[in-house]
């Protein structure tokens, strides 16, 4: 099992979808952290704590992009990926991430 803390392993101040939006964007997180972890491990736990909040563009690109780009299927992602938070105020982001994964499948 691989664990990734977005705040500790990537950045607590991420922004945007693409590299033009800043150095800690959703595309970079997907390509350098999330995709390799899912490829190389049977299970991946992503902790979303210790960040003030998340922009929809970051989350959609990072997580929805896994499906939209054809890297994984929804069954693969739902089997291998677990997204966690210990903070109730961040739980809305858990729902949004899975919403973006489902919507990316429809594109």
C-alpha positions in Angstrom: 0.0 0.0 0.0 1.2 3.5 -0.9 0.1 6.5 1.1 0.2 10.1 -0.3 -0.5 13.2 1.7 -1.3 16.0 -0.7 -0.2 18.6 1.8 3.0 16.9 3.0 4.1 15.1 -0.1 3.0 17.6 -2.8 1.9 21.0 -1.5 -0.5 22.7 0.9 -0.9 25.5 -1.5 -1.8 23.9 -4.8 -3.7 25.7 -7.6 -5.2 25.1 -10.9 -5.4 22.4 -13.6 -2.4 22.9 -15.8 1.3 23.9 -15.4 0.5 27.4 -16.7 -1.6 27.8 -13.5 1.3 27.3 -11.2 3.9 24.7 -10.1 1.5 22.7 -7.9 -1.3 22.0 -10.4 -3.6 19.1 -10.8 -2.0 17.7 -13.9 1.4 17.6 -12.2 0.0 15.9 -9.1 -1.7 13.3 -11.3 1.3 12.6 -13.5 4.1 12.7 -10.9 2.4 11.3 -7.8 -1.0 9.7 -8.4 -0.7 7.9 -11.6 2.7 6.3 -10.7 1.4 5.3 -7.3 -1.7 3.6 -8.8 0.4 1.9 -11.5 3.0 0.5 -9.1 0.8 -0.4 -6.1 -2.2 -2.6 -5.4 -3.7 0.2 -3.2 -3.2 3.9 -2.8 -4.4 6.0 0.1 -4.6 9.7 -0.6 -5.0 12.0 2.5 -6.5 15.3 1.7 -6.0 16.8 5.2 -4.0 19.9 6.1 -5.1 22.0 3.2 -7.4 25.0 3.5 -9.5 23.8 0.6 -9.4 22.5 -3.0 -10.3 24.1 -6.2 -12.5 22.1 -8.6 -10.0 22.4 -11.4 -7.2 20.8 -9.3 -9.4 17.9 -8.2 -11.0 17.3 -11.6 -7.7 17.3 -13.4 -5.9 15.2 -10.8 -8.6 12.5 -10.2 -11.0 12.8 -13.2 -8.0 13.0 -15.5 -7.0 9.4 -14.5 -10.2 8.2 -16.3 -10.4 10.9 -19.0 -6.9 10.3 -20.2 -7.5 6.5 -20.4 -4.9 5.6 -17.8 -7.4 3.6 -15.7 -11.0 2.4 -15.7 -13.5 3.3 -13.1 -13.4 -0.2 -11.6 -9.6 -0.1 -11.4 -9.7 3.3 -9.6 -12.4 2.4 -7.2 -10.6 -0.8 -6.3 -7.2 0.7 -5.9 -7.8 4.2 -4.6 -8.9 5.3 -1.2 -9.3 9.0 -0.4 -9.4 9.9 3.3 -9.8 12.9 5.6 -10.0 13.1 9.3 -11.6 16.6 9.1 -15.4 16.9 8.6 -15.0 20.2 6.8 -13.1 18.5 4.0 -15.5 15.6 3.5 -17.3 17.5 0.7 -14.1 17.1 -1.3 -14.3 13.3 -1.0 -17.7 13.4 -2.7 -16.5 15.8 -5.4 -13.5 13.7 -6.3 -15.6 10.6 -6.9 -18.1 12.8 -8.8 -15.3 14.0 -11.1 -14.2 10.4 -11.7 -17.7 9.3 -12.7 -18.1 12.4 -14.9 -14.8 11.8 -16.7 -16.0 8.4 -17.7 -18.9 10.0 -19.5 -16.7 12.4 -21.6 
